[in-house]
Amino acid sequence: MELRELLDGAVVNGLLVGRGLSAAAADAKTGLFAAAARALIGARSGDDSTCAHAFFVPGRIEVLGKHTDYAGGSSIVAAVEQGFCLVSVPRQDREVSVCALDREVSVCALDREAETVSFNLDPDLQVRHGHWSNYPMTVVRRLARNFPECRLGMDLAFASDLPPAAGMSSSSALIVATFLALAAANRLSSTEFYRRQFGKGGVDLAAYLGTIENGQSFGELSGDRGVGTFGGSEDHTAILCSQPRRFGQFAYCPARFQRHIPLPPDIGLVLADSGVVAEKTGAAQELYNQASGRVSALVQRWQRGSGREEIYLADILASDPAAADRLRGYLARADGDSFSPDELRQRLDHFVAESDLIGPAGDALAAGDLAEFGRLVDRSQQLSEELLGNQVAPTIGLARLARQGGALAASAFGAGFGGSVWALVKKRDRDAFAEAWSASYRRDFPEAGGRSAFFQTDAGPAAFELGEEAT
C-alpha cells in the first residue's frame, strides 16, 4: 500500500477490525500508523506515493506456564490488543534506518522528539547494548548472516501503545516487527531457502525468532550473541500464532501447536502494569537468567547421573515415570554447580507442579468452568511466589487485590521480578473493576502505584500486515 493510504484513519481502522481487533483498539492505532507514515513521508521530502509495508505486532500475556517454555514444557498464552504499529519502505542499498516515535518505546507520546538509529545490513554489525536499538540491530545482523538473499535495507518508523519492560513482551514484539519488515523488504518468504527453514509455518518462525533473542542456532541457521537473555520462544509464538478471542496452548522445544481455547463472549481482560520495571536487558536480566540457568543445571545433573542425553527438562521427565525422583536423588550429591541442591530441587518442583496445571486449566476454561479455572490460576500464582521466586510484593499484591475485587482469575505473568498482572472479568464490569483495582493498588503500594497503568483488552490477533489476507 502507499504511504498516503496510512493517513486515512477510516481505511486503517477497517483493515485492523477486519483482522480481529476490537473497534476501540483499532481506533487507538489509526493515529500511530499515521504518525509512522508521516515520519517516512517527511524523510522523502513529502512524497506520499511510495509503496510501503505496514504491520501490527502485538504484545502478549502468559496465562499459565511460568518459565516452562525454555525447559520444553507447555504454556497457555494470548496476544493483547496493544502493540507496535510500524511502517517500512525498502531501500536499494544496505542501510537500515529505524525511527522510534517515542524514544522510550512505550505508550506512544507523539509530542516527544523521535529518535532514529541508522546502521548497515552487516553480519558483523556491532550492536549497541543497553538501548532499545539492541533489538532491531540484533535482528538485522542475524538475518544478514542467515539469509544470503537478504541484501536490501529499509527505512522503518514505529509507534507503540504497549508498555515497555512490563512483562508483555515489548522486546520480543520489536524483534518480530523488525524481522517481518526486513523479510518483506527482501521478499524472503518467496525463496525456497526460507520455506525450507520454516516448513511448519508460524511455530517454526517463532522458534527461530526465539533463537535470535537467545543467540542459539536454528536448524541450518547459525546463532550468534543474541540480546543476552536465555529464554525460549513462548513470546514469539504468542505474537505470531494467536487468534482473536482465544487463548492458545503451545508446547516448546520444538515449538508446536496444541489447541486454541475460545473465551466466553462476555469475558474480557484487564491488565495492570505494576510500575515495577521488568526489563530483560536491564537489572532483571541476571535474575531472569538464573531461573533459566537452574534448568540447565538440572539437565546437566541428569546427564551426568543417568548417562542419558535428553537436553530438555520436559523430555527428561517424560522419559520415565520415576525420572523426577531419580533426578532429585542426583541433586543430593555435591557436583560443583553454581546453585545449591535446595535451589535446584525447588526449581524442579516448580516446573513439575506448574506443568501439571496447564492441561486441567485449559480443560476447565474450555468447559466454561470459570471457578475451577480461577482456582488453578491461583495455584499457579502461589507456585510462582513460593517456588519459582520471581514475584515482588507489588505483583503479589496486584493478583490478590484483583481476586478480592471480583476477578474470575488473576495472575502475574512474564519473566517476573516486576511486570504486570492479568485479570479475567465480565465485560460489563470492566470499567468499574479497573477503577477499583487501580485505586486499591495505589492505596496499598503508593510508590509503584504512582507509575502503574491499567487498561482493557480482548485476546487479540497475531501479528499481521495491513492489506494482506489472513491465512
MIKOL-564397 format. One record per residue (C-alpha): residue number from 1; x, y, z. Coordinates in Angstrom, 1 decimal, always signed. Layout:
- NUM;X;Y;Z
...
***
This chain:
- 1;+0.0;+0.0;+0.0
- 2;+1.1;+3.6;-0.5
- 3;+2.2;+5.8;+2.4
- 4;-0.8;+8.2;+1.8
- 5;-3.3;+5.4;+2.4
- 6;-2.0;+5.0;+6.0
- 7;-3.0;+8.6;+6.7
- 8;-6.7;+7.7;+6.1
- 9;-7.9;+6.6;+9.5
- 10;-11.1;+5.0;+8.2
- 11;-9.1;+2.8;+5.8
- 12;-6.7;+1.7;+8.5
- 13;-9.4;+1.2;+11.1
- 14;-11.3;-1.1;+8.7
- 15;-8.2;-3.2;+8.0
- 16;-7.5;-3.6;+11.7
- 17;-11.0;-4.6;+12.6
- 18;-11.1;-7.0;+9.7
- 19;-8.2;-8.9;+11.2
- 20;-9.8;-9.2;+14.6
- 21;-9.0;-6.1;+16.7
- 22;-11.9;-4.7;+18.6
- 23;-13.3;-1.3;+17.4
- 24;-11.8;+0.5;+20.4
- 25;-8.4;-1.0;+19.9
- 26;-8.4;-0.2;+16.2
- 27;-9.3;+3.4;+16.9
- 28;-6.3;+3.7;+19.1
- 29;-4.0;+2.5;+16.3
- 30;-5.0;+4.8;+13.5
- 31;-3.0;+7.8;+14.8
- 32;+0.0;+5.6;+15.4
- 33;+0.1;+4.3;+11.9
- 34;-0.4;+7.8;+10.5
- 35;+2.4;+9.1;+12.7
- 36;+4.8;+6.4;+11.4
- 37;+3.7;+7.1;+7.8
- 38;+4.2;+10.8;+8.2
- 39;+7.8;+10.2;+9.6
- 40;+8.7;+8.3;+6.4
- 41;+6.9;+10.9;+4.1
- 42;+8.9;+13.6;+5.8
- 43;+12.2;+11.7;+5.1
- 44;+11.1;+11.6;+1.5
- 45;+10.6;+15.4;+1.2
- 46;+6.8;+15.0;+1.2
- 47;+6.5;+12.1;-1.3
- 48;+3.5;+10.1;-0.1
- 49;+3.1;+7.8;-3.1
- 50;+5.9;+5.4;-2.1
- 51;+4.8;+1.8;-1.6
- 52;+5.2;+0.6;+1.9
- 53;+4.7;-2.3;+4.2
- 54;+2.6;-1.7;+7.4
- 55;+2.5;-4.3;+10.3
- 56;+0.7;-4.5;+13.6
- 57;+2.7;-6.6;+16.0
- 58;+1.0;-7.2;+19.4
- 59;+2.4;-7.9;+22.9
- 60;+1.3;-11.0;+24.7
- 61;+0.2;-12.3;+28.1
- 62;+1.2;-15.6;+29.6
- 63;-1.9;-17.1;+31.1
- 64;-0.2;-20.2;+32.6
- 65;+3.2;-21.7;+32.1
- 66;+5.7;-19.6;+34.0
- 67;+9.2;-20.2;+32.9
- 68;+8.3;-23.5;+31.3
- 69;+9.0;-22.8;+27.6
- 70;+12.8;-23.0;+27.5
- 71;+12.6;-26.2;+29.5
- 72;+10.5;-27.9;+26.8
- 73;+7.2;-27.5;+28.6
- 74;+3.8;-26.1;+27.6
- 75;+2.0;-22.8;+28.3
- 76;-1.3;-21.0;+27.6
- 77;-0.8;-17.6;+26.1
- 78;-2.7;-14.9;+24.2
- 79;-1.9;-11.8;+22.2
- 80;-3.1;-8.5;+23.6
- 81;-4.6;-5.6;+21.5
- 82;-1.7;-3.3;+22.4
- 83;+1.4;-3.4;+20.3
- 84;+3.7;-1.9;+17.7
- 85;+2.4;-0.1;+14.6
- 86;+5.2;+0.0;+12.1
- 87;+5.6;+1.2;+8.5
- 88;+8.6;+0.4;+6.4
- 89;+9.9;+1.2;+2.9
- 90;+12.5;-1.0;+1.2
- 91;+15.8;+0.7;+0.1
- 92;+18.1;-0.2;-2.7
- 93;+21.2;-0.2;-0.6
- 94;+22.2;-2.0;+2.7
- 95;+21.3;+0.9;+5.0
- 96;+18.7;+0.3;+7.7
- 97;+17.1;+3.3;+9.4
- 98;+14.8;+2.8;+12.4
- 99;+12.8;+5.7;+13.8
- 100;+11.2;+5.3;+17.2
- 101;+8.5;+7.9;+17.5
- 102;+8.7;+7.5;+21.3
- 103;+12.3;+7.3;+22.4
- 104;+11.4;+5.1;+25.4
- 105;+9.5;+2.7;+23.1
- 106;+6.5;+3.0;+25.4
- 107;+2.9;+4.2;+25.3
- 108;+3.3;+6.5;+22.3
- 109;+3.7;+10.2;+23.2
- 110;+3.7;+11.8;+19.8
- 111;+4.8;+15.1;+21.1
- 112;+8.2;+13.6;+22.1
- 113;+11.2;+14.0;+19.9
- 114;+11.7;+10.9;+17.8
- 115;+14.9;+9.0;+17.9
- 116;+16.4;+7.5;+14.7
- 117;+19.2;+5.0;+14.5
- 118;+20.9;+4.0;+11.2
- 119;+23.3;+1.1;+10.5
- 120;+24.2;-1.3;+7.7
- 121;+22.8;-4.7;+7.0
- 122;+26.1;-6.4;+8.1
- 123;+26.7;-9.9;+9.5
- 124;+29.4;-8.4;+11.8
- 125;+27.3;-5.4;+13.0
- 126;+28.4;-4.1;+16.4
- 127;+25.2;-3.9;+18.5
- 128;+24.5;-1.1;+20.9
- 129;+23.7;-2.7;+24.3
- 130;+21.5;-1.2;+27.0
- 131;+19.5;+0.7;+24.4
- 132;+16.3;-0.2;+22.5
- 133;+18.2;-0.4;+19.2
- 134;+19.8;-3.6;+20.5
- 135;+16.7;-5.5;+19.3
- 136;+16.4;-4.3;+15.7
- 137;+20.2;-4.3;+15.3
- 138;+20.4;-7.9;+16.6
- 139;+17.7;-9.0;+14.1
- 140;+19.4;-7.3;+11.2
- 141;+22.8;-8.8;+12.0
- 142;+21.3;-12.3;+12.3
- 143;+19.4;-12.1;+9.0
- 144;+22.5;-10.8;+7.2
- 145;+24.3;-13.9;+8.5
- 146;+21.5;-16.5;+7.9
- 147;+19.9;-15.4;+4.6
- 148;+22.1;-14.8;+1.6
- 149;+19.1;-13.2;-0.2
- 150;+18.8;-10.5;+2.5
- 151;+20.7;-7.7;+0.8
- 152;+18.4;-4.7;+0.9
- 153;+18.0;-2.3;+3.8
- 154;+14.9;-0.4;+4.7
- 155;+13.6;+2.8;+6.3
- 156;+11.3;+1.9;+9.2
- 157;+9.2;+4.0;+11.6
- 158;+7.2;+2.7;+14.5
- 159;+4.9;+3.9;+17.3
- 160;+3.6;+1.7;+20.2
- 161;+0.9;+1.7;+22.8
- 162;+2.5;-1.4;+24.5
- 163;+4.1;-0.6;+27.9
- 164;+7.8;-1.4;+27.9
- 165;+9.5;-3.7;+30.4
- 166;+6.1;-4.6;+31.8
- 167;+6.1;-8.4;+31.1
- 168;+4.0;-8.0;+27.9
- 169;+7.0;-8.8;+25.6
- 170;+7.6;-5.4;+24.1
- 171;+11.2;-6.5;+23.4
- 172;+10.1;-9.7;+21.6
- 173;+7.5;-7.8;+19.7
- 174;+10.1;-5.4;+18.5
- 175;+12.2;-8.3;+17.3
- 176;+9.3;-9.8;+15.5
- 177;+8.4;-6.5;+14.0
- 178;+11.9;-5.9;+12.7
- 179;+12.1;-9.4;+11.2
- 180;+8.7;-9.1;+9.4
- 181;+9.7;-5.7;+7.9
- 182;+13.1;-6.7;+6.7
- 183;+11.9;-10.1;+5.4
- 184;+9.2;-8.2;+3.4
- 185;+11.7;-5.7;+2.1
- 186;+13.8;-8.6;+0.7
- 187;+10.8;-10.9;-0.2
- 188;+12.4;-13.7;+1.8
- 189;+9.2;-15.7;+2.1
- 190;+9.2;-16.3;-1.6
- 191;+12.5;-18.1;-1.6
- 192;+12.9;-21.8;-1.4
- 193;+15.6;-21.5;+1.3
- 194;+13.2;-19.6;+3.6
- 195;+10.4;-22.1;+3.0
- 196;+12.7;-24.9;+3.8
- 197;+13.6;-23.4;+7.2
- 198;+10.0;-22.7;+8.3
- 199;+8.1;-25.6;+6.9
- 200;+5.6;-25.7;+9.8
- 201;+4.8;-22.0;+9.4
- 202;+4.3;-19.7;+12.4
- 203;+5.6;-22.1;+15.1
- 204;+8.8;-22.7;+13.3
- 205;+9.3;-19.0;+12.6
- 206;+8.6;-18.2;+16.2
- 207;+11.2;-20.7;+17.3
- 208;+13.7;-19.1;+15.0
- 209;+13.0;-15.7;+16.4
- 210;+13.4;-17.0;+19.9
- 211;+17.0;-18.0;+18.9
- 212;+17.6;-14.6;+17.5
- 213;+16.9;-13.4;+21.1
- 214;+18.8;-16.1;+23.0
- 215;+21.7;-16.5;+20.4
- 216;+21.2;-20.2;+19.7
- 217;+21.2;-21.8;+16.3
- 218;+18.0;-23.0;+14.5
- 219;+18.5;-25.8;+12.0
- 220;+20.7;-24.6;+9.3
- 221;+20.6;-21.0;+10.6
- 222;+23.6;-20.5;+12.9
- 223;+23.4;-18.4;+16.0
- 224;+25.3;-15.5;+17.4
- 225;+25.4;-13.4;+20.6
- 226;+21.6;-12.7;+20.8
- 227;+20.4;-9.9;+23.1
- 228;+21.7;-11.5;+26.4
- 229;+18.6;-13.4;+27.7
- 230;+18.5;-17.2;+27.8
- 231;+14.8;-17.7;+27.2
- 232;+12.7;-19.7;+24.8
- 233;+10.1;-18.9;+22.1
- 234;+6.9;-18.6;+24.1
- 235;+6.6;-14.8;+23.5
- 236;+7.3;-15.1;+19.8
- 237;+4.8;-18.0;+19.4
- 238;+2.0;-16.0;+21.1
- 239;+2.8;-13.0;+18.9
- 240;+2.8;-15.0;+15.7
- 241;+0.2;-17.7;+16.3
- 242;-2.6;-16.3;+18.4
- 243;-6.2;-16.0;+17.4
- 244;-8.7;-13.3;+18.3
- 245;-10.9;-14.1;+21.4
- 246;-9.0;-17.3;+22.1
- 247;-6.2;-18.5;+24.4
- 248;-3.6;-20.7;+22.7
- 249;-1.9;-23.7;+24.3
- 250;+1.5;-24.5;+22.8
- 251;+4.4;-26.8;+23.6
- 252;+8.1;-25.9;+23.0
- 253;+11.5;-27.3;+22.1
- 254;+10.4;-27.8;+19.4
- 255;+7.5;-25.3;+19.3
- 256;+4.2;-26.9;+18.4
- 257;+0.5;-26.0;+18.5
- 258;-1.7;-27.9;+20.9
- 259;-5.1;-26.1;+20.9
- 260;-7.0;-22.9;+20.9
- 261;-9.5;-22.3;+23.7
- 262;-12.4;-19.9;+22.9
- 263;-13.2;-17.4;+25.6
- 264;-16.8;-16.9;+26.6
- 265;-18.1;-13.9;+24.6
- 266;-19.0;-11.9;+27.7
- 267;-15.5;-12.2;+29.2
- 268;-12.6;-9.8;+28.8
- 269;-9.3;-8.9;+30.3
- 270;-8.0;-6.0;+32.4
- 271;-4.2;-5.6;+32.5
- 272;-2.2;-3.9;+35.2
- 273;+1.3;-2.7;+34.7
- 274;+2.7;-2.7;+38.2
- 275;+5.1;+0.1;+37.7
- 276;+8.0;-2.2;+38.7
- 277;+10.3;-2.5;+35.7
- 278;+11.0;-6.0;+34.4
- 279;+13.4;-5.3;+31.6
- 280;+15.1;-8.4;+30.4
- 281;+18.1;-6.5;+29.2
- 282;+18.2;-4.4;+32.3
- 283;+18.6;-5.0;+36.0
- 284;+16.3;-8.1;+36.0
- 285;+18.3;-9.9;+33.3
- 286;+20.6;-11.7;+35.8
- 287;+17.6;-12.8;+37.9
- 288;+15.8;-14.0;+34.8
- 289;+18.8;-15.9;+33.6
- 290;+19.2;-17.6;+37.0
- 291;+15.8;-19.2;+36.6
- 292;+16.9;-20.5;+33.2
- 293;+20.4;-21.4;+34.5
- 294;+18.8;-23.6;+37.2
- 295;+17.0;-25.6;+34.5
- 296;+20.3;-26.1;+32.6
- 297;+22.0;-27.3;+35.8
- 298;+19.2;-29.8;+36.4
- 299;+19.7;-31.2;+32.8
- 300;+23.4;-31.4;+33.4
- 301;+22.9;-33.3;+36.7
- 302;+20.6;-35.7;+34.9
- 303;+23.0;-36.3;+32.1
- 304;+25.9;-36.9;+34.5
- 305;+23.9;-39.1;+36.8
- 306;+21.9;-41.2;+34.3
- 307;+24.3;-41.3;+31.3
- 308;+21.4;-40.3;+29.1
- 309;+21.3;-37.4;+26.6
- 310;+18.0;-35.6;+27.0
- 311;+18.6;-31.9;+26.7
- 312;+15.2;-30.5;+27.9
- 313;+13.8;-30.9;+31.3
- 314;+10.3;-31.9;+29.9
- 315;+11.9;-34.7;+27.9
- 316;+13.7;-35.9;+31.0
- 317;+10.5;-36.1;+33.0
- 318;+8.7;-37.8;+30.1
- 319;+11.4;-40.5;+29.7
- 320;+10.5;-42.5;+32.8
- 321;+7.7;-42.3;+35.4
- 322;+10.5;-42.3;+38.0
- 323;+12.6;-39.7;+36.3
- 324;+11.7;-36.9;+38.7
- 325;+12.6;-39.0;+41.8
- 326;+15.8;-40.1;+40.1
- 327;+16.8;-36.5;+39.3
- 328;+16.1;-35.5;+42.9
- 329;+18.4;-38.2;+44.0
- 330;+21.2;-36.9;+41.8
- 331;+20.8;-33.5;+43.4
- 332;+21.8;-34.8;+46.8
- 333;+25.4;-35.2;+45.5
- 334;+27.7;-32.2;+45.6
- 335;+28.6;-31.6;+42.0
- 336;+30.2;-28.2;+41.6
- 337;+27.1;-26.4;+40.3
- 338;+26.6;-22.7;+40.8
- 339;+23.3;-23.5;+42.5
- 340;+22.6;-25.3;+45.8
- 341;+20.7;-28.6;+45.8
- 342;+17.8;-26.9;+47.5
- 343;+17.7;-24.3;+44.8
- 344;+17.6;-26.9;+42.1
- 345;+15.0;-29.1;+43.9
- 346;+12.8;-26.0;+44.2
- 347;+13.2;-25.2;+40.5
- 348;+12.3;-28.8;+39.6
- 349;+9.3;-28.9;+41.9
- 350;+8.0;-25.7;+40.3
- 351;+8.3;-27.0;+36.8
- 352;+6.5;-30.2;+37.6
- 353;+3.7;-28.5;+39.5
- 354;+3.2;-25.7;+37.0
- 355;+3.2;-28.1;+34.1
- 356;+0.6;-30.3;+35.8
- 357;-1.8;-27.3;+35.9
- 358;-1.8;-26.4;+32.3
- 359;-4.0;-29.2;+30.8
- 360;-6.6;-29.2;+33.5
- 361;-6.8;-25.4;+33.5
- 362;-7.3;-25.4;+29.7
- 363;-10.0;-28.1;+30.0
- 364;-11.8;-26.1;+32.7
- 365;-11.8;-23.0;+30.6
- 366;-13.0;-24.9;+27.5
- 367;-15.8;-26.4;+29.5
- 368;-16.9;-22.9;+30.9
- 369;-15.9;-23.9;+34.4
- 370;-14.5;-20.5;+35.4
- 371;-14.5;-21.2;+39.1
- 372;-12.1;-24.2;+38.6
- 373;-10.1;-22.2;+36.1
- 374;-9.7;-19.4;+38.6
- 375;-8.7;-21.9;+41.3
- 376;-6.0;-23.4;+39.2
- 377;-4.7;-20.0;+38.2
- 378;-4.5;-19.1;+41.9
- 379;-2.4;-22.2;+42.4
- 380;+0.0;-21.1;+39.6
- 381;+0.4;-17.7;+41.2
- 382;+1.1;-19.4;+44.6
- 383;+3.8;-21.6;+42.9
- 384;+5.5;-18.6;+41.4
- 385;+5.6;-16.9;+44.7
- 386;+6.8;-19.9;+46.8
- 387;+8.9;-22.0;+44.4
- 388;+9.9;-20.0;+41.4
- 389;+10.6;-16.9;+43.4
- 390;+10.1;-14.5;+40.5
- 391;+7.5;-12.3;+42.2
- 392;+7.8;-9.0;+44.0
- 393;+5.4;-7.5;+46.6
- 394;+3.6;-5.3;+44.1
- 395;+2.8;-8.1;+41.7
- 396;+1.7;-10.4;+44.5
- 397;-0.5;-7.6;+45.8
- 398;-2.0;-6.9;+42.4
- 399;-3.0;-10.5;+41.9
- 400;-4.5;-10.7;+45.4
- 401;-6.4;-7.4;+45.0
- 402;-7.8;-8.5;+41.7
- 403;-9.3;-11.6;+43.2
- 404;-10.6;-9.7;+46.1
- 405;-12.2;-7.2;+43.7
- 406;-14.2;-9.9;+41.9
- 407;-11.9;-11.1;+39.1
- 408;-12.7;-14.6;+37.9
- 409;-9.0;-15.3;+37.7
- 410;-5.8;-13.3;+38.0
- 411;-2.1;-13.9;+37.8
- 412;+1.2;-12.2;+37.4
- 413;+2.9;-13.2;+34.1
- 414;+6.1;-12.9;+32.1
- 415;+9.7;-13.1;+33.2
- 416;+8.8;-11.8;+36.6
- 417;+10.7;-9.6;+39.1
- 418;+8.3;-6.9;+38.3
- 419;+5.9;-6.5;+35.3
- 420;+2.2;-7.0;+35.1
- 421;-0.9;-8.9;+36.2
- 422;-3.9;-10.0;+34.1
- 423;-7.4;-10.3;+35.4
- 424;-10.3;-12.1;+33.7
- 425;-13.6;-10.3;+34.3
- 426;-17.1;-9.9;+32.9
- 427;-17.0;-7.3;+30.1
- 428;-19.9;-5.4;+31.6
- 429;-17.9;-5.0;+34.8
- 430;-14.6;-4.0;+33.3
- 431;-14.8;-0.2;+33.8
- 432;-15.8;-0.4;+37.4
- 433;-13.4;-3.2;+38.1
- 434;-10.4;-1.4;+36.6
- 435;-11.2;+1.8;+38.5
- 436;-11.5;-0.1;+41.9
- 437;-8.4;-2.3;+41.2
- 438;-6.3;+0.7;+40.4
- 439;-7.5;+2.6;+43.5
- 440;-6.8;-0.2;+45.8
- 441;-3.3;-0.9;+44.3
- 442;-2.3;+2.8;+44.5
- 443;-3.5;+2.8;+48.1
- 444;-1.6;-0.3;+49.2
- 445;+1.5;+0.4;+47.0
- 446;+1.8;+4.1;+46.6
- 447;+5.3;+4.3;+45.2
- 448;+4.9;+1.6;+42.5
- 449;+1.2;+2.6;+42.1
- 450;+2.3;+6.1;+41.0
- 451;+4.0;+4.5;+38.0
- 452;+1.3;+1.9;+37.3
- 453;-1.1;+1.8;+34.3
- 454;-4.4;-0.1;+33.9
- 455;-6.1;-0.9;+30.6
- 456;-8.6;-3.2;+29.0
- 457;-8.0;-5.7;+26.2
- 458;-9.5;-8.7;+24.5
- 459;-7.4;-11.6;+23.4
- 460;-6.2;-10.3;+20.1
- 461;-4.9;-11.4;+16.7
- 462;-1.4;-12.5;+15.9
- 463;+0.9;-10.1;+14.1
- 464;-0.2;-9.2;+10.6
- 465;+0.5;-7.0;+7.6
- 466;-2.2;-4.5;+6.7
- 467;-3.8;-5.3;+3.4
- 468;-2.7;-8.9;+3.5
- 469;-5.3;-11.6;+3.7
- 470;-5.4;-13.8;+6.8
- 471;-4.1;-17.4;+6.3
***
